Amino acid sequence: MTGTAGVDHEYARRTPTSGRTWSDALDIFPQGVSGQAKVVSPHPIFVESACGAHVTDVDGRDYVDLLMGAGPLLIGHSHPDVVAAIQRQVAKMTNPMMPTRLSLDYARRLQDHMPYLERLRFTNTGSEATRSAVRVARAATGRTRIAKFEGNYHGSDDWALVSAHAASPRGPRLRPEPVVDYAGMSPRLVDEVVVLPFNETEAARGLLDEHGPDLAAVILEPVAFSSGGGVPAEREFVRAVREVADKHGIVLIFDEVLCAFRLGLGGAPSYLGVVPDLAAAGKAIGGGMPLALFGGRRDLMEATLGPNAGDRRIFQSGTFTENPVSIVAGAATLTVLETTDALARADVTGEAIRQGLRDVFARHGIPAAVNGVASIIQMHAGVESVQDRRDVLAGDIELTRRILLGMTACGVLWPPVHPAVTSGAHTGDDVDRVLSVFDDVLSQLA
């Protein structure tokens, strides 16, 4: 399995039915899938079933899953309590497009853990949640410009895709210039979005001071997932952003879509010690079903969504918003997290894998950075340290791709785009298998 061709060939050899299925899918879907994050070369794995911490593909091969639905499955695939809750709810109703007591009850439970969500609304996706939070900030402040951090990902809205995935960042590291990442987006976005350096306290403070009077919001990921390298935000850095936001009347938004529950049931503020004005959360709060939320300060939410919002009212709605099937799945997941040690187990296996990867990289003499926190893991080969998007691009991206593809070929499903995550269903045996496969793959690629 040496070399790029060898890894790709072995992967394709072991997953022939996925390869044929993908060929059929090319006749219907561009690149054979319905989402850019699912594009994998030479072809994606097509999954047949999943349970706990494992998935089975259409070739009948078992994998230790480190994708976990891109993060939502914090207690594992098809947890019996979640499945039972969904089955009971589907027998009653699926989506009446009307409010239910279920959503009220779940929202109250979330507020018990995350009291900074003084007012909240449910959405279907994280992109909807961040979009709505930004709209609240703009309407409440009367300003339109947004500040975000280079390499932070906030969903698929146009403003969110400025300097999120840029393959060639522009400007100095401490004073990045906005880059429109994809076609189909207005070039005028570079005037609407101020891009800041992540975890660079004084540089970020200076830019926020410079643009502060024009900014409606500054939004950040408590952990800079995927594009940002899996780097946790430093507490002093976030405190400085909070201070300068207060100074200029800028709304501070935490994008907790990817890390919801993973940093603790109290959300990112319990980890960082800083409370935002607004937050967006998703992924795990839906227990594997489509569910997200945005919320925060009562005055901001009521001023823009309440009965007296007037000309500051924003629009937020959706056919499937707060659908009861997603609500009960999320509520069942929260119950498991409240009554078992599932979250602690996920954290333990996450740390064991991170440390194990570092040890194996060192044993093979390969420079690498292994980032993450709690149940979140991200590796970068060919670079000693990754602190931001630019460090990610400075690493050996092709070697990292070959390692991840080789691991998937050998039965460890490691996402090529998203960070790896563990769950309460992962065991010590799963950790051993992950690290054994990793060691074997590095030996074959050496």
Secondary structure, 3 states (H helix, E strand, C coil): CCHHHHHHHHHHHHCHHHHHHHHHHCCCCHHHCCCHHHCCCCCCCCEEEEEECEEEECCCCEEEECCHHHCCCCCCECCHHHHHHHHHHHHHCCCCCCCCHHHHHHHHHHHHHCCCCCEEEEECCHHHHHHHHHHHHHHHHCCCEEEEECCCCCCCCCHHHECCCCCCCECCCCCCECCECCCCCCCCHHHHEEEECCCCHHHHHHHHHHHHHHEEEEEECCEECHHHCCEECCHHHHHHHHHHHHHHCCEEEEEECCCCECCECCCHHHHHCCCCCEEEECHHHHCCCCCEEEEECHHHHHHHHCCCCHHHCCCCCCCCCCCHHHHHHHHHHHHHHHHCCHHHHHHHHHHHHHHHHHHHHHHCCCCEEEECCCCEEEEEECCCCCCCHHHHHHCCHHHHHHHHHHHHHCCEECCCCCCEECCCCCCHHHHHHHHHHHHHHHHHHC
